Amino acid sequence: MGRDLTALFDPGSVAVVGASDDPAKYGHAVASQALRAPDPRPVHLVNRRGGTVLGRTAAPSLAAIGEPVDLVVISVPGHGFEAAVDEALACGAKAIVGITAGFAEAGPAGLARQRAVAARVRAAGAVLVGPNCLGIADNTTELYLASDRFAPGGVALLSQSGNLALELQLRAAPHGIGFSRFVSLGNQADVTLVDLVEDCARHGATTAIAVYAEDFGDGRAFARAAAAAGKPVVLLTAGRGTASARSARSHTGALTTPADVVAAACRDAGVELVHTPREMTVVLAALGSGRTAAAPGRRTAVFTDGGGHGAIAADAAEDAGLDVPELGPRAQERLHAVLWEQSAVGNPVDLAGMGEQNPLSYAAAVGELLAAEEVDAVLMTGYFGGYAASDGGLGGGPAGGSVLAEGETRAAKEIVGRLSGAPKPLVVQSMYPQSPSCRVLAEAGVPVFAATEDAARALAAMTARAAAPPPAPAPLPLPAAPLRDTGYYGVRALLDSAGVPFPPAREITDEAGLRAAAAEFGGPYVLKALHVLHKSDAGGVALRLADRDALLAAFREMHARLGAPSYSVEAMADLTDGVELIVGVHQDPRFGPVALVGLGGVLTETLRDVAFALAPVPARRAGQLLRGLRSAALLDGVRGRPAVDVAAAAAVIERITTVAAAHPEIAELEVNPLLVRPDGALTLDARAVLAAPATPTAPAVTG
């Protein structure tokens, strides 16, 4: 059920410690907002000097109030924070909001203080938001303990940045988006992002959860909570750069960036990942419209009154991941019946000037597109709205605008009527999004945007919600006994015990061992120098050694050049009709084991055709990842080659990623290549890198 945060969002009484008449102090802003709450909930102002604050009598201490207080907001200098927390707990507080800064974000000493405070709060059975936060608000319970007002609505905003929260509410207002709750996350010393997502998922008045976070805490738990929320979760995050991949010691580490990890977690959890505050607002407006698709599908009809707008919108739709297929004969025939001869009906569908002659043609075309079985969603783009904007007088609109304006408004109402019988999403881009006709659409729940790319992104979010929700991320297996031997044969043994197939092999150090290996299994052979990083690049791999003599010659040459401590003699796999894959798992500090699958071999970092998912990866999901690669056609056979056994590869991927997930001490585990042939899959090389000892880190906090 998660933690009980009732005292945080619906307390019986509130106290603001550090309340002030000084507008420069945060205690003034919070106290001013707190006093907006209705009288039935007592609000006590506390200032150590007593007197009055904001015209109210201020108590010099919490104890002086003389009665228990459910929720205490603390905005005092850092040196007095612990004493204020202790007094709040002594007075029976069940929830504390810590505005005061100077803790984990200030370094190790601050982190130690923060942990001690959080431990005392938990021991008392209370909860703490912050410290170093900017307050909370709950419009549904009329609790106002942040410096800004948030228009009421259905979005719960959980933000690590106060400034971004302010920008989001400013951007949300034109779209009619309001907020059920706001929480400034702060340092998450006690109440975490996961706790808040779980609580907002249970909150009946919250219809969507918007998150800005840099510090996920337990990222895996966040993914699980978001997947189980049962309502949209939209995430904006920062730190998507590649710097962390520079020090990686394997292809897997070098190919895995923070952006890849977050994107994989979001895909697996069904979270809408956005990259800017504007995009977050667009997605929230779309998902809040209530017009998500009734059935899965991304086949989009682009409808326009100008060829340029249609072409740009079609490109934007495809960039957003939507499909814009040519309409079939039946749909084109029905469109021709309601449009004039010069109208284009292939997709994009273009009125070609008919709107000026008959504004109701907009409604007729939209109606036919919504009714077409081959269309899942409609994107309308262009001039619509311009006729009703100042009677058609804006932007050089056509003369005689009053008649056209009335006709356009009627068309908007007719479009709304047609929507009631077609459970498909419609999104509009207009040069005049605030015009009366566009307002008719918006008030009926049709998202209207000024920018084409915003309309396309909104439509992509609406169609994605109709798809079957992804299964919750697979649970981590119980930790296994730590891997001690990270040499090639130690890693082989680990994977072999999990059923990962390898060709016959033997480790050797001299010519006598080489001859014994050659006697054990027949050629052709492979010779590998062990304990050499990226041995292919170093010339430490010799392939297709036909017999023992060729093997011996290769050994002598390689040993003279590299002087490796040992070598591996292996049976050469049949590469005919095979495809080489890479399978790796990287331990992310926030999300735990993250799997990578893609096109492997020596060019894997050059080609960068890879996909990511939280590990362990079930075989079914592994197959989907493989089918989503740019080079997926190779798996089905090209230029007369047979298809390879994707099911066998997927099964091996599940085993590899499960092993890695059970060994948190392994920072990077990699199989490259995994050879997939028509008759199965075989691991040709593997390596592991142990994690460095963990060190405590301070959370990221922004203004």
MARSE-339173 format. One record per residue (C-alpha): residue in three letters; z, x, y. Coordinates in steps of 0.02 Angstrom, whole numbers, plus 50000, padded with zeros to 5 digits. Layout:
% MARSE-339173
ALAZXY...
This chain:
% MARSE-339173
MET500005000050000GLY500195014850120ARG501565017650248ASP502355003150340LEU501885005350524THR502524988450584ALA503814996450699LEU502415006650778PHE501214992450817ASP502364977250829PRO504104983150879GLY505474971350932SER505904982351082VAL505224997751170ALA505975011951271VAL505025024751376VAL506025040851391GLY505425050851540ALA504875035551639SER504505040751818ASP503985034551990ASP502925050252011PRO501085045451981ALA500715063451931LYS501825061851778TYR501255053951616GLY502915044851603HIS502365034851755ALA500705029551676VAL501485024451511ALA502915015151593SER501715005751705GLN500695000151557ALA502234996051453LEU502824983951586ARG501234973651564ALA501944967451399PRO502664949851396ASP504514947451429PRO504994942351251ARG504874960751200PRO506184970851297VAL505494986451381HIS506814999151432LEU506455013351553VAL507465029351531ASN507635043051661ARG509035055651654ARG509405052751839GLY509615034051815GLY509255023651969THR507675013251972VAL505915016751908LEU504465005451955GLY505724993252027ARG506684992151863THR508434998751830ALA508265014651727ALA509545019851597PRO510085038151604SER509965039351414LEU509475029151263ALA511295027251216ALA511645019551385ILE510475005051345GLY511824998351233GLU510724990851098PRO509544997350964VAL507735001051011ASP506344999550882LEU505035010850964VAL505345025451081VAL504005034251184ILE504555051951232SER503735060251381VAL504935074151431PRO504775093051454GLY504585102551292HIS506345109851290GLY507085092351287PHE505995084651154GLU507065088051001ALA508625081151085ALA507675065451136VAL507065063050958ASP508815065050889GLU509505052551013ALA508125040150971LEU508525041250786ALA510385039450821CYS510005023550919GLY509085016050771ALA507285019450820LYS506045016350679ALA504525023150771ILE504285037150897VAL502755041451002GLY502825059651058ILE501855062851219THR502685079951245ALA501575094951209GLY501945113151164PHE502105112350975ALA500875116950838GLU499465118950964ALA500495132751049GLY500655144050898PRO501755147850745ALA503415145350835GLY502855128450898LEU502245123850725ALA503955127850652ARG504805116850783GLN503575102850749ARG503875103350561ALA505755102850587VAL505635087550700ALA504465078650579ALA505665081950435ARG507115074250532VAL506075058950575ARG505545056150394ALA507325058850332ALA507885044850448GLY506555033050378ALA505605032550543VAL503815036950590LEU503155048650724VAL501465048550812GLY501085065250892PRO501805075650969ASN500515080851099CYS499715063551101LEU499235051551240GLY500045035751173ILE499555020051079ALA499055002151116ASP498884986251013ASN498034971851101THR498454959950960THR500334962150986GLU500224965451174LEU500914982951155TYR500294994351295LEU500925012151282ALA499425022351340SER498845027251513ASP497255016851505ARG496884998651472PHE495774994051325ALA494794977951328PRO495294966951180GLY494144965951031GLY493964970850849VAL493804989950850ALA495275001150808LEU495015017650900LEU495885032850826SER495525047850935GLN496055065850947SER495375066651124GLY495995055951267ASN494465059351374LEU493275054351235ALA494265038451207LEU494035034451392GLU492165037651380LEU492015026851225GLN492835011951308LEU491715014051461ARG490165014651352ALA490775000151246ALA491014987851389PRO489164983951422HIS488954979651239GLY490444967851238ILE491414979351120GLY493304977951133PHE494754986051045SER496124979450932ARG497094995750934PHE497075013051011VAL498015027950941SER497975045451012LEU498175056050856GLY498995071150934ASN499595084350811GLN499835072150665ALA501525079850625ASP502035064150530VAL500865049250548THR499155055550498LEU497385049650520VAL497425043750340ASP498985033250370LEU498155025150520VAL496505021550432GLU497455013450288ASP498485002850408CYS496984997550512ALA496084992850352ARG497504980550317HIS497534974250497GLY496684957350500ALA496144958150683THR495254974750658THR493434972950607ALA492904991250622ILE493765008150634ALA493115021350755VAL493745039150733TYR493575054850836ALA494395069150743GLU494295087950730ASP495805089950617PHE495645078450466GLY497225084950385ASP496865080050205GLY494995076750218ARG494875070950038ALA496215057750070PHE495275052350227ALA493705049850123ARG494665039449995ALA495485028850131ALA493825025850219ALA492965021250056ALA494335008550017ALA494435001350193GLY493294986650160LYS492654987250340PRO491534999350435VAL492225016550476VAL491255026350608LEU491645044950628LEU491285056650773THR491815074550744ALA491525091950814GLY491415109450741ARG489785107150648GLY489225125150675THR488705138350548ALA489905152350595SER491045149250446ALA489615152250325ARG489265169950388SER490625178350284ALA490205169350122ARG489995179849967SER488835168449869HIS487275158249901THR488375142749889GLY489535148750026ALA488105154550137LEU487215137750120THR488765127050153THR489215123650335PRO490605112450404ALA489255099850449ASP488655099150269VAL490425096050207VAL490815082050329ALA489115073850299ALA489385074450111ALA491115066750126CYS490435052950239ARG488995048850121ASP490165048149973ALA491415037150066GLY490165025750152VAL490675031750326GLU489435030750470LEU489365048450539VAL488825049750721HIS488575064650835THR488895058451012PRO489965045251098ARG488365035951142GLU487835035250960MET489565029150910THR489425014951035VAL487695010550969VAL488295009650790LEU489854999650835ALA488784987350933ALA487634985250783LEU489004983250654GLY489974971650768SER488504959850786GLY488864951550619ARG487014952150576THR486964965650443ALA485654962950309ALA486074950850170ALA485154961450042PRO484844980150034GLY483204986650100ARG482504997550239ARG480754990250256THR480604987850443ALA479334978050543VAL479064985050718PHE478544971250840THR477944975451015ASP476944969451164GLY476224986751199GLY475424999651086GLY476395014351157HIS478085006151132GLY477595001450955ALA477065019050907ILE478635026850982ALA479745013950897ALA478905016650728ASP479245035350742ALA481045032250795ALA481315020350650GLU480685033050524ASP481725046750605ALA483245035450580GLY482855034050394LEU481985017250396ASP480305013450315VAL478865006150416PRO477595000950283GLU475954992250317LEU476154973550296GLY475284965350150PRO473824952950161ARG474914937450152ALA476044942850296GLN474554948250400GLU473704931550369ARG475234921850427LEU475354932550584HIS473514930050624ALA473824911350615VAL475094911950759LEU474374926250864TRP472694928950945GLU471224938650878GLN471554955250964SER473374956150906ALA473724970350783VAL474624964150627GLY474704979350514ASN476414986450570PRO476764989550708VAL476334971650755ASP475664971250933LEU475454955451038ALA474124964751139GLY474424954751297MET474724937651219GLY476504937151285GLU475874934651462GLN474774920251407ASN476074912251293PRO477854918951297LEU478294908351146SER477164919951044TYR478654931951040ALA479664919050945ALA478214914450831ALA477914932450779VAL479754936250754GLY479914920550648GLU478484925650534LEU479164943250514LEU480904937150472ALA480154925250344ALA479094938550259GLU479804943850090GLU479164961550114VAL480164963850276ASP482014968250273ALA482304970650460VAL481404968650626LEU481384980250777MET480684971850933THR480224983751073GLY479384983951243TYR479274972751395PHE480204957451331GLY481514953251462GLY480404958651605TYR479714941351639ALA481434933851665ALA482084948851765SER481984942651946ASP480634930451895GLY479494944151833GLY479564953851996LEU480324970051930GLY479284985151890GLY477644977451943GLY477784962651824PRO476464949151822ALA476294936951963GLY476824918851946GLY478394924751862SER479404908551867VAL478374900251732LEU478374916051626ALA480244918251654GLU480594900651592GLY479444903351444GLU480264919851399THR482004912151406ARG481394898051294ALA480684911151176ALA482364919951170LYS483234903651124GLU481904900150993ILE482144917550918VAL484004913950905GLY483614897750815ARG482474906450691LEU483824919350653SER484984906050585GLY483834903250438ALA483444921650406PRO484904932850354LYS484004948550412PRO484464960250555LEU483484959950717VAL483724973250850VAL482884973251020GLN482404987351137SER481954981351310MET481494989351475TYR482584975551549PRO484104974251434GLN485164965151565SER483864951651599PRO484324933251568SER483214931951414CYS483954947751337ARG485694941151376VAL485274925551276LEU484904936651127ALA486434947651153GLU487614932851168ALA486944926451001GLY487384942950918VAL485704951850930PRO485994969950982VAL484944974251136PHE484694992151196ALA483755000951334ALA483295016051227THR482125015151078GLU483095028150979ASP484695018051002ALA483865002450935ALA483215011850783ARG484915019750748ALA485755002750762LEU484534995050640ALA484825009250517ALA486695006050523MET486454987350495THR485324989850344ALA486475003050270ARG487934990750268ALA486944979350153ALA486754992850020ALA487984993049878PRO489515002949934PRO489585020149856PRO490885022649721ALA492485030249787PRO492495049249778ALA492945054749602PRO494785059349586LEU495205077649569PRO495625083049391LEU497325090349354PRO497405108849398ALA496995120149250ALA497745137049212PRO497135148849349LEU495625159749314ARG496135177949304ASP494515186249249THR493185183349381GLY491955194949298TYR490335187949231TYR490985185849055GLY492615178249116VAL491635165049213ARG490475162349064ALA491965159148952LEU492705146849076LEU491105136849089ASP490695138248904SER492375130348862ALA491815115148963GLY490185113448869VAL489045122148993PRO487625129848890PHE487155148448900PRO485915159148802PRO486625171848676ALA487325187148765ARG488385202648741GLU489265214148865ILE488875232648839THR489355249048921ASP488285261448827GLU486755263448716ALA487745260248557GLY488275243348621LEU486495239748674ARG485835243148499ALA487185231948425ALA486675217848542ALA484855219848496ALA485325218448313GLU486345202748346PHE484935192448420GLY483085194848442GLY482015197748595PRO481325195948719TYR482855201648816VAL483625201448989LEU484675215849053LYS485895212949197ALA486995225349290LEU488735217849306HIS489935219049452VAL488475220349573LEU488355207549714HIS486665198549720LYS486045209349577SER484245203049589ASP484115210049766ALA484885226449707GLY483645228449564GLY485015224749438VAL484025212449331ALA482625216549210LEU481685202149128ARG480505199848981LEU481005215548887ALA479985212948730ASP480975223148603ARG482395235448578ASP481395250248643ALA480955241248805LEU482775235948822LEU483375253948798ALA482145260748925ALA482655247849054PHE484495251749025ARG484255270449051GLU483285268049212MET484475254949283HIS486035264549237ALA485365280549316ARG485015270949477LEU486515259249491GLY487845266849379ALA488625249749348PRO490215249649242SER489475237349117TYR487915227249081SER487455211048998VAL486115209948864GLU485495192148845ALA484165182648751MET482735179048871ALA482575160248900ASP480885152148890LEU480435149249072THR478855139649029ASP478815122849117GLY480565125749185VAL481295122649357GLU482685133849422LEU484135125049508ILE485715130949594VAL487385122449564GLY488875128249665VAL490585122449721HIS491415128349881GLN493255125349919ASP493355117750092PRO495055118950178ARG494945100650233PHE493995091650096GLY494355102349943PRO492955106149820VAL491215102149886ALA489725103449771LEU487985109749811VAL486445106749705GLY484675111449745LEU483175122349710GLY483825138749642GLY483245156249602VAL483085171249716LEU482325161049859THR483695147949867GLU484345153450039THR482565154550106LEU482035137350045ARG483705128850083ASP483235113449983VAL485005108149938ALA486125092849938PHE488005091149948ALA489355079749877LEU491235079949850ALA491655087549682PRO491795083249542VAL490085075149541PRO489785061949405ALA488145063849312ARG487415048149390ARG487755054549565ALA487095071749517GLY485455063849465GLN485345055049634LEU485625071449724LEU484235079849625ARG483045065349658GLY483415066749843LEU482845084849860ARG481265088749957SER480585097149800ALA481065082749685ALA479255080649633LEU479405096849534LEU480645088249419ASP479345075349368GLY477995088249335VAL476585093749448ARG474835100449416GLY474885095549234ARG476635102049197PRO477805090549101ALA479355082549177VAL481005091549151ASP482585084049078VAL483475078149236ALA484805069049135ALA485265085349047ALA485375094349214ALA486465080549286ALA487645081449138VAL487835100349160ILE488135098049347GLU489555086049308ARG490355098949192ILE490175113349315THR490875103649462THR492305096849358VAL492805114449305ALA492765120249486ALA493775105349546ALA495125109549418HIS495265127349485PRO495785126949669GLU496045145749661ILE494145147949650ALA493415148449825GLU491605148649766LEU490915144949593GLU489045146449570VAL487755144349433ASN486075151249489PRO484925148349408LEU485205133249301LEU483565132349206VAL482995114549173ARG481595112249047PRO480825096948963ASP482025099648818GLY483665102648909ALA484615113849030LEU485265131649012THR486375142149126LEU485615159249159ASP486895166649278ALA488605162349349ARG489895169849464ALA491565165549545VAL492515171449698LEU494395168849709ALA495155161449867ALA496135172349986PRO497985168050007ALA498215153050123THR498975155250296PRO499665141150405THR498515135350543ALA498835125050698PRO497915108650718ALA496475106950838VAL496935096450988THR495845092051136GLY496085082951298
